[in-house]
Amino acid sequence: MPLVVLNSLLVWLVVQHSGRASSTATVLCFGAAASAAVTGAFLAQNLLLFFLFYELELIPLYLLIAIWGGAQRNYAATKFLIYQSLSGVILLAGFLGWAWLSGSASFVTELLPGGISSGTQLLLLLTLLVGFGIKMPLVPFHTWLPDAYVEASAPISVLLGGTSLKLGTYGLLRFGLGLFPDAWTVVAPWLSAVAVVTALMVPWWRFQQTDMKKMVAYSPAHLSLRLISQCCCNLLSLVGAVFQMIAHGLIVALLFHF
């Protein structure tokens, strides 16, 4: 619910600070469609419904970058679509594998994966890690984000970084930890190491950038803190991870002059 409120707030800010050009209404319609899909993903009560909204938000965002983006908009939009589509395919494979092996024909996430061996649970969790890792994005799947940030207009960058990327961290929290708590404790130390490496490596790339949007894209602090918080697997750390999601969404909006 806090993420739904954040999404609504950022959409309101985008509308309030948009210009009065002839194309603004069309841009806002596509932006509202993307925001509605993100809200649907946050509120989805089963895996297939989440996946449906997860994929639907790609279409308006792709069009917003490809049509109203910068000089390299076609390259950035195509790269964005390829990475995000790959993320969706990997997640769908993981969701279908979980439903088939657990016997959950309704894809309801409250059901525990009974009867699935620990090795299979670990494999399914790794599938979700890769799928959501592309969305977040984790190193080395991060290269699509700087291009998308630079070529997208400021309002669309707010929606992209403020809410769309949160589907990755939210998905790991709800489905990675929620569906496979035992397997999560196995991969948590390694995932924490990835977070630490990300926090150490990305600043070197960040300070080499001359574009402000690329500097925002190479911002590892919030991502690293969220991952480490989720890996701690206690109530306080998970609340902190959600707090970091909200804080990052607000900070991204401020950095893009809202």
Backbone hydrogen bonds in HBPLUS format (Angstrom, degrees):
<---DONOR---> <-ACCEPTOR-->    atom                        ^
c    i                          cat <-CA-CA->   ^        H-A-AA   ^      H-
h    n   atom  resd res      DA  || num        DHA   H-A  angle D-A-AA Bond
n    s   type  num  typ     dist DA aas  dist angle  dist       angle   num
A0004-VAL N   A0001-MET O   3.12 MM   3  4.98 121.2  2.48  93.9 108.8     1
A0005-VAL N   A0001-MET O   3.03 MM   4  6.33 157.8  2.08 154.0 159.1     2
A0006-LEU N   A0002-PRO O   2.94 MM   4  6.18 156.6  1.99 144.0 150.7     3
A0007-ASN N   A0003-LEU O   2.92 MM   4  6.09 160.2  1.96 144.5 149.5     4
A0008-SER N   A0004-VAL O   3.02 MM   4  6.28 159.9  2.06 148.2 153.1     5
A0009-LEU N   A0005-VAL O   2.91 MM   4  6.14 156.8  1.96 150.3 157.1     6
A0010-LEU N   A0006-LEU O   2.95 MM   4  6.20 163.9  1.98 157.3 160.4     7
A0011-VAL N   A0007-ASN O   3.08 MM   4  6.27 156.9  2.13 147.3 153.6     8
A0012-TRP N   A0008-SER O   3.04 MM   4  6.23 157.9  2.09 146.1 152.0     9
A0013-LEU N   A0009-LEU O   2.96 MM   4  6.28 154.3  2.03 148.5 155.6    10
A0014-VAL N   A0010-LEU O   2.91 MM   4  6.14 157.3  1.96 148.1 154.0    11
A0015-VAL N   A0011-VAL O   2.99 MM   4  6.26 160.2  2.03 151.4 156.1    12
A0016-GLN N   A0012-TRP O   2.94 MM   4  6.14 161.2  1.97 149.6 155.0    13
A0017-HIS N   A0013-LEU O   3.01 MM   4  6.10 147.1  2.12 148.1 155.7    14
A0018-SER N   A0015-VAL O   3.48 MM   3  5.38 170.3  2.49 102.5 104.7    15
A0024-THR N   A0021-ALA O   3.08 MM   3  5.30 160.1  2.12 108.6 115.0    16
A0027-VAL N   A0023-SER O   3.03 MM   4  6.28 163.3  2.06 155.7 160.8    17
A0028-LEU N   A0024-THR O   2.85 MM   4  6.06 162.0  1.88 156.3 160.9    18
A0029-CYS N   A0025-ALA O   2.97 MM   4  6.19 145.7  2.09 142.0 151.3    19
A0030-PHE N   A0026-THR O   3.08 MM   4  6.39 161.1  2.11 153.2 156.7    20
A0031-GLY N   A0027-VAL O   2.86 MM   4  6.09 157.1  1.91 148.7 156.3    21
A0032-ALA N   A0028-LEU O   2.79 MM   4  5.93 153.2  1.87 144.0 150.8    22
A0033-ALA N   A0029-CYS O   2.99 MM   4  6.22 149.9  2.08 142.4 150.7    23
A0034-ALA N   A0030-PHE O   2.97 MM   4  6.29 157.7  2.02 150.4 155.6    24
A0035-SER N   A0031-GLY O   2.94 MM   4  6.17 159.0  1.99 146.9 153.1    25
A0036-ALA N   A0032-ALA O   2.84 MM   4  6.01 153.7  1.91 146.3 153.3    26
A0037-ALA N   A0033-ALA O   3.05 MM   4  6.29 154.2  2.12 145.2 151.6    27
A0038-VAL N   A0034-ALA O   3.02 MM   4  6.31 154.1  2.08 147.2 154.4    28
A0039-THR N   A0035-SER O   2.95 MM   4  6.21 159.2  1.99 149.7 155.2    29
A0040-GLY N   A0036-ALA O   2.92 MM   4  6.17 154.9  1.98 144.9 152.1    30
A0041-ALA N   A0037-ALA O   2.97 MM   4  6.27 149.0  2.07 145.0 152.9    31
A0042-PHE N   A0038-VAL O   3.02 MM   4  6.35 155.8  2.08 149.7 155.9    32
A0043-LEU N   A0039-THR O   3.03 MM   4  6.25 146.5  2.14 147.6 156.7    33
A0044-ALA N   A0040-GLY O   2.95 MM   4  5.86 114.8  2.39 139.2 153.8    34
A0050-PHE N   A0046-ASN O   3.09 MM   4  6.31 159.5  2.13 150.8 157.0    35
A0047-LEU N   A0107-PHE O   2.94 MM  60  5.41 158.9  1.99 151.1 152.1    36
A0051-PHE N   A0047-LEU O   2.88 MM   4  6.13 160.8  1.92 150.7 156.1    37
A0052-LEU N   A0048-LEU O   2.88 MM   4  6.09 152.2  1.96 145.0 152.5    38
A0053-PHE N   A0049-LEU O   3.16 MM   4  6.44 167.9  2.17 154.0 154.7    39
A0054-TYR N   A0050-PHE O   2.83 MM   4  5.93 150.7  1.91 148.2 158.1    40
A0055-GLU N   A0051-PHE O   3.00 MM   4  6.19 146.2  2.12 146.5 152.5    41
A0056-LEU N   A0052-LEU O   2.97 MM   4  6.18 150.8  2.05 143.9 153.1    42
A0057-GLU N   A0053-PHE O   3.23 MM   4  6.31 153.7  2.31 149.2 151.3    43
A0058-LEU N   A0055-GLU O   3.13 MM   3  5.54 152.9  2.20 109.6 117.7    44
A0062-TYR N   A0058-LEU O   2.83 MM   4  5.91 157.2  1.88 152.3 158.7    45
A0063-LEU N   A0059-ILE O   3.07 MM   4  6.33 164.9  2.10 154.3 158.0    46
A0064-LEU N   A0060-PRO O   2.88 MM   4  6.03 154.2  1.94 147.6 155.0    47
A0065-ILE N   A0061-LEU O   3.07 MM   4  6.29 152.3  2.14 146.7 152.8    48
A0066-ALA N   A0062-TYR O   2.84 MM   4  5.97 168.2  1.85 155.8 159.9    49
A0067-ILE N   A0063-LEU O   2.91 MM   4  5.72 157.5  1.96 146.6 150.8    50
A0068-TRP N   A0064-LEU O   3.23 MM   4  5.53 144.6  2.36 120.8 130.9    51
A0070-GLY N   A0151-GLU O   2.72 MM  81  4.46 125.9  2.01 115.6 132.2    52
A0073-ARG N   A0070-GLY O   3.19 MM   3  5.09 143.5  2.33 116.9 112.8    53
A0076-ALA N   A0072-GLN O   3.07 MM   4  6.31 169.5  2.08 157.6 160.9    54
A0077-ALA N   A0073-ARG O   2.80 MM   4  5.83 162.9  1.83 149.9 155.1    55
A0078-THR N   A0074-ASN O   2.98 MM   4  6.01 160.6  2.02 143.5 149.1    56
A0079-LYS N   A0075-TYR O   2.99 MM   4  6.11 161.6  2.02 148.6 153.9    57
A0080-PHE N   A0076-ALA O   2.90 MM   4  6.02 157.2  1.95 145.2 152.1    58
A0081-LEU N   A0077-ALA O   2.92 MM   4  6.12 159.7  1.96 147.7 152.8    59
A0082-ILE N   A0078-THR O   2.95 MM   4  6.15 161.4  1.99 150.8 155.5    60
A0083-TYR N   A0079-LYS O   3.07 MM   4  6.20 174.2  2.08 153.7 155.3    61
A0084-GLN N   A0080-PHE O   2.98 MM   4  6.07 167.2  2.00 151.4 155.6    62
A0085-SER N   A0081-LEU O   2.85 MM   4  5.81 154.0  1.91 145.1 152.5    63
A0086-LEU N   A0082-ILE O   2.99 MM   4  6.11 157.0  2.04 146.4 152.7    64
A0087-SER N   A0083-TYR O   2.95 MM   4  6.24 152.0  2.03 145.1 153.2    65
A0088-GLY N   A0084-GLN O   2.99 MM   4  6.27 154.0  2.06 143.6 149.9    66
A0089-VAL N   A0085-SER O   2.96 MM   4  6.26 157.6  2.01 151.6 157.0    67
A0090-ILE N   A0086-LEU O   3.07 MM   4  6.26 165.3  2.10 152.1 155.5    68
A0091-LEU N   A0087-SER O   3.00 MM   4  6.20 160.5  2.04 149.0 154.8    69
A0092-LEU N   A0088-GLY O   2.88 MM   4  6.03 158.3  1.93 148.8 154.9    70
A0093-ALA N   A0089-VAL O   3.06 MM   4  6.31 156.3  2.12 146.5 152.2    71
A0094-GLY N   A0090-ILE O   3.08 MM   4  6.39 156.6  2.14 146.9 153.1    72
A0095-PHE N   A0091-LEU O   2.82 MM   4  6.08 161.3  1.86 157.1 162.1    73
A0096-LEU N   A0092-LEU O   2.88 MM   4  6.00 167.6  1.90 153.0 156.5    74
A0097-GLY N   A0093-ALA O   2.95 MM   4  6.03 155.1  2.02 142.4 149.9    75
A0098-TRP N   A0094-GLY O   2.97 MM   4  6.15 155.6  2.03 145.6 151.9    76
A0099-ALA N   A0095-PHE O   2.94 MM   4  6.19 165.4  1.96 153.4 157.0    77
A0100-TRP N   A0096-LEU O   2.90 MM   4  6.01 159.7  1.95 148.8 154.5    78
A0101-LEU N   A0097-GLY O   3.03 MM   4  6.05 167.3  2.05 147.5 151.4    79
A0102-SER N   A0098-TRP O   2.93 MM   4  5.86 150.4  2.02 145.9 154.0    80
A0103-GLY N   A0099-ALA O   3.01 MM   4  5.69 123.5  2.34 131.8 142.6    81
A0104-SER N   A0099-ALA O   3.11 MM   5  4.86 131.7  2.35 132.8 142.0    82
A0107-PHE N   A0104-SER O   3.20 MM   3  5.32 158.2  2.25 104.6 111.2    83
A0114-GLY N   A0112-LEU O   2.71 MM   2  5.56 139.9  1.87 108.3  95.6    84
A0121-GLN N   A0117-SER O   2.91 MM   4  6.21 159.2  1.96 154.2 160.6    85
A0122-LEU N   A0118-SER O   2.97 MM   4  6.16 152.8  2.05 143.3 150.5    86
A0123-LEU N   A0119-GLY O   3.04 MM   4  6.31 151.0  2.13 141.0 148.7    87
A0124-LEU N   A0120-THR O   2.92 MM   4  6.20 160.5  1.96 153.5 158.1    88
A0125-LEU N   A0121-GLN O   2.88 MM   4  6.06 156.0  1.94 147.3 154.3    89
A0126-LEU N   A0122-LEU O   2.95 MM   4  6.16 154.4  2.01 145.7 152.4    90
A0127-THR N   A0123-LEU O   3.08 MM   4  6.36 144.2  2.22 140.3 149.9    91
A0128-LEU N   A0124-LEU O   3.10 MM   4  6.50 153.6  2.18 146.9 152.9    92
A0129-LEU N   A0125-LEU O   2.85 MM   4  6.15 151.1  1.93 148.3 157.5    93
A0130-VAL N   A0126-LEU O   3.04 MM   4  6.27 155.3  2.10 146.3 150.8    94
A0131-GLY N   A0127-THR O   3.02 MM   4  6.27 168.5  2.04 150.1 153.6    95
A0132-PHE N   A0128-LEU O   2.84 MM   4  5.89 174.3  1.84 155.0 156.8    96
A0133-GLY N   A0129-LEU O   2.74 MM   4  5.49 134.3  1.95 129.2 143.3    97
A0134-ILE N   A0130-VAL O   3.05 MM   4  6.25 143.0  2.20 145.8 151.5    98
A0136-MET N   A0132-PHE O   2.99 MM   4  6.20 145.6  2.11 148.7 157.4    99
A0138-LEU N   A0133-GLY O   2.64 MM   5  4.99 152.7  1.71 144.8 151.3   100
A0141-PHE N   A0138-LEU O   2.56 MM   3  5.43 135.5  1.75 138.1 148.7   101
A0145-LEU N   A0142-HIS O   3.17 MM   3  5.87 145.2  2.30 119.8 127.6   102
A0148-ALA N   A0144-TRP O   3.14 MM   4  6.32 159.4  2.18 149.6 155.9   103
A0149-TYR N   A0145-LEU O   2.88 MM   4  6.05 164.2  1.90 161.3 165.4   104
A0150-VAL N   A0146-PRO O   2.99 MM   4  6.13 165.2  2.02 150.7 154.2   105
A0151-GLU N   A0147-ASP O   3.10 MM   4  6.19 167.2  2.12 151.1 154.3   106
A0152-ALA N   A0148-ALA O   3.00 MM   4  5.85 148.9  2.10 144.8 152.3   107
A0157-SER N   A0153-SER O   2.87 MM   4  6.11 151.7  1.95 155.4 164.8   108
A0158-VAL N   A0154-ALA O   3.04 MM   4  6.31 145.5  2.16 148.2 157.0   109
A0159-LEU N   A0155-PRO O   3.22 MM   4  6.61 156.6  2.27 144.1 148.8   110
A0160-LEU N   A0156-ILE O   2.82 MM   4  6.02 157.6  1.87 149.9 157.0   111
A0161-GLY N   A0157-SER O   2.84 MM   4  5.88 174.3  1.85 149.8 151.8   112
A0162-GLY N   A0158-VAL O   2.66 MM   4  5.26 145.9  1.77 138.5 150.2   113
A0163-THR N   A0159-LEU O   3.25 MM   4  5.61 159.8  2.29 126.1 131.0   114
A0164-SER N   A0159-LEU O   3.13 MM   5  6.42 173.8  2.13 163.7 165.5   115
A0165-LEU N   A0160-LEU O   3.15 MM   5  6.37 145.4  2.27 162.0 169.9   116
A0166-LYS N   A0163-THR O   3.02 MM   3  5.19 133.5  2.24 101.0 114.5   117
A0167-LEU N   A0164-SER O   3.14 MM   3  5.78 161.0  2.18 114.7 120.2   118
A0168-GLY N   A0165-LEU O   3.08 MM   3  5.78 151.8  2.17 115.5 122.0   119
A0170-TYR N   A0166-LYS O   2.81 MM   4  5.80 161.1  1.85 153.1 159.7   120
A0171-GLY N   A0167-LEU O   2.89 MM   4  5.69 148.7  1.98 127.6 136.6   121
A0172-LEU N   A0168-GLY O   3.05 MM   4  6.33 156.6  2.11 146.5 152.3   122
A0173-LEU N   A0169-THR O   3.04 MM   4  6.20 154.9  2.10 142.8 149.8   123
A0174-ARG N   A0170-TYR O   2.83 MM   4  6.02 168.5  1.84 157.9 160.7   124
A0175-PHE N   A0171-GLY O   2.79 MM   4  5.45 153.2  1.87 140.6 149.5   125
A0176-GLY N   A0171-GLY O   3.27 MM   5  6.76 151.2  2.35 140.2 147.4   126
A0176-GLY N   A0172-LEU O   3.07 MM   4  4.46 117.4  2.48  98.8 115.5   127
A0177-LEU N   A0172-LEU O   2.95 MM   5  6.38 153.0  2.03 164.6 170.5   128
A0179-LEU N   A0175-PHE O   3.02 MM   4  5.20 154.9  2.08 117.6 124.7   129
A0180-PHE N   A0176-GLY O   3.26 MM   4  5.88 148.8  2.37 130.8 139.6   130
A0184-TRP N   A0180-PHE O   2.85 MM   4  5.93 144.1  1.98 147.2 158.4   131
A0185-THR N   A0181-PRO O   3.27 MM   4  6.53 147.2  2.39 140.4 145.6   132
A0186-VAL N   A0183-ALA O   3.04 MM   3  5.18 136.3  2.23  98.7 111.4   133
A0187-VAL N   A0183-ALA O   3.20 MM   4  6.61 154.7  2.27 152.2 157.7   134
A0188-ALA N   A0184-TRP O   2.79 MM   4  5.69 134.6  2.00 150.9 163.1   135
A0191-LEU N   A0187-VAL O   2.82 MM   4  6.03 158.0  1.87 160.8 168.4   136
A0192-SER N   A0188-ALA O   2.86 MM   4  6.03 150.9  1.94 150.1 158.0   137
A0193-ALA N   A0189-PRO O   3.06 MM   4  6.33 147.0  2.17 137.8 146.4   138
A0194-VAL N   A0190-TRP O   3.02 MM   4  6.39 149.6  2.11 144.3 152.2   139
A0195-ALA N   A0191-LEU O   3.00 MM   4  6.30 152.3  2.08 144.0 151.4   140
A0196-VAL N   A0192-SER O   2.96 MM   4  6.28 152.9  2.03 148.5 155.5   141
A0197-VAL N   A0193-ALA O   2.92 MM   4  6.18 163.0  1.95 151.5 155.9   142
A0198-THR N   A0194-VAL O   2.85 MM   4  6.05 156.9  1.91 147.8 154.6   143
A0199-ALA N   A0195-ALA O   2.95 MM   4  6.18 156.4  2.01 144.7 150.9   144
A0200-LEU N   A0196-VAL O   3.04 MM   4  6.31 137.1  2.23 142.5 154.0   145
A0200-LEU N   A0197-VAL O   3.16 MM   3  5.11 128.1  2.44  93.2 106.8   146
A0201-MET N   A0197-VAL O   2.86 MM   4  5.98 155.5  1.92 155.2 161.4   147
A0202-VAL N   A0198-THR O   3.10 MM   4  5.75 163.1  2.13 145.4 150.4   148
A0204-TRP N   A0201-MET O   3.11 MM   3  5.78 136.0  2.31 117.0 127.2   149
A0205-TRP N   A0202-VAL O   2.98 MM   3  5.21 120.3  2.35 105.5 120.2   150
A0206-ARG N   A0202-VAL O   2.83 MM   4  6.06 153.4  1.90 153.9 163.0   151
A0207-PHE N   A0203-PRO O   3.00 MM   4  6.11 164.4  2.02 153.9 153.9   152
A0208-GLN N   A0205-TRP O   3.23 MM   3  5.32 148.7  2.34  99.8 109.1   153
A0209-GLN N   A0206-ARG O   3.14 MM   3  5.57 165.9  2.17 113.8 118.1   154
A0215-MET N   A0211-ASP O   3.06 MM   4  6.41 149.9  2.15 148.0 157.0   155
A0216-VAL N   A0212-MET O   3.01 MM   4  6.36 147.7  2.12 146.0 154.4   156
A0217-ALA N   A0213-LYS O   2.96 MM   4  6.25 150.2  2.05 141.8 150.3   157
A0218-TYR N   A0214-LYS O   2.97 MM   4  6.24 149.8  2.07 147.7 154.5   158
A0224-SER N   A0220-PRO O   2.84 MM   4  5.85 169.0  1.85 162.2 165.5   159
A0225-LEU N   A0221-ALA O   2.94 MM   4  6.11 163.3  1.97 151.9 156.8   160
A0226-ARG N   A0222-HIS O   2.88 MM   4  6.04 158.3  1.92 150.8 156.9   161
A0227-LEU N   A0223-LEU O   3.01 MM   4  6.24 161.9  2.05 151.6 156.0   162
A0228-ILE N   A0224-SER O   2.98 MM   4  6.18 167.4  2.00 152.2 155.8   163
A0229-SER N   A0225-LEU O   2.87 MM   4  5.98 156.3  1.93 145.8 153.0   164
A0230-GLN N   A0226-ARG O   2.94 MM   4  6.15 158.9  1.98 149.1 154.4   165
A0231-CYS N   A0227-LEU O   2.92 MM   4  6.15 146.9  2.03 146.2 155.8   166
A0232-CYS N   A0228-ILE O   3.16 MM   4  6.40 128.9  2.44 140.4 152.1   167
A0232-CYS N   A0229-SER O   3.23 MM   3  5.33 141.1  2.39  98.0 108.5   168
A0238-LEU N   A0234-ASN O   3.03 MM   4  6.24 157.1  2.08 158.4 165.4   169
A0239-VAL N   A0235-LEU O   3.01 MM   4  6.23 157.1  2.07 151.3 157.2   170
A0240-GLY N   A0236-LEU O   2.96 MM   4  6.20 151.1  2.05 142.5 151.2   171
A0241-ALA N   A0237-SER O   2.89 MM   4  6.19 141.2  2.04 140.2 150.7   172
A0242-VAL N   A0238-LEU O   3.13 MM   4  6.46 156.2  2.19 146.4 151.1   173
A0243-PHE N   A0239-VAL O   2.94 MM   4  6.21 156.8  1.99 147.2 154.4   174
A0244-GLN N   A0240-GLY O   2.91 MM   4  6.15 150.5  2.00 145.0 152.4   175
A0245-MET N   A0241-ALA O   3.10 MM   4  6.42 145.9  2.22 141.5 150.4   176
A0246-ILE N   A0242-VAL O   3.11 MM   4  6.49 160.6  2.15 153.7 157.3   177
A0247-ALA N   A0243-PHE O   2.88 MM   4  6.12 164.8  1.91 152.5 157.3   178
A0248-HIS N   A0244-GLN O   2.88 MM   4  5.96 161.4  1.91 147.6 152.1   179
A0249-GLY N   A0245-MET O   3.09 MM   4  6.31 159.0  2.13 147.1 152.6   180
A0250-LEU N   A0246-ILE O   3.11 MM   4  6.40 157.8  2.16 152.8 158.1   181
A0251-ILE N   A0247-ALA O   2.91 MM   4  6.10 158.9  1.96 150.8 157.2   182
A0252-VAL N   A0248-HIS O   2.90 MM   4  6.03 161.1  1.94 152.7 157.0   183
A0253-ALA N   A0249-GLY O   3.28 MM   4  6.44 158.0  2.33 138.7 144.2   184
A0254-LEU N   A0250-LEU O   3.04 MM   4  6.36 153.7  2.12 145.7 152.8   185
A0255-LEU N   A0251-ILE O   2.87 MM   4  6.12 156.9  1.92 152.9 159.2   186
A0256-PHE N   A0252-VAL O   3.12 MM   4  6.35 137.6  2.30 144.0 154.3   187
A0258-PHE N   A0253-ALA O   3.03 MM   5  5.49 143.4  2.17 145.6 149.2   188
A0257-HIS N   A0254-LEU O   3.00 MM   3  5.24 138.8  2.17 118.9 116.1   189
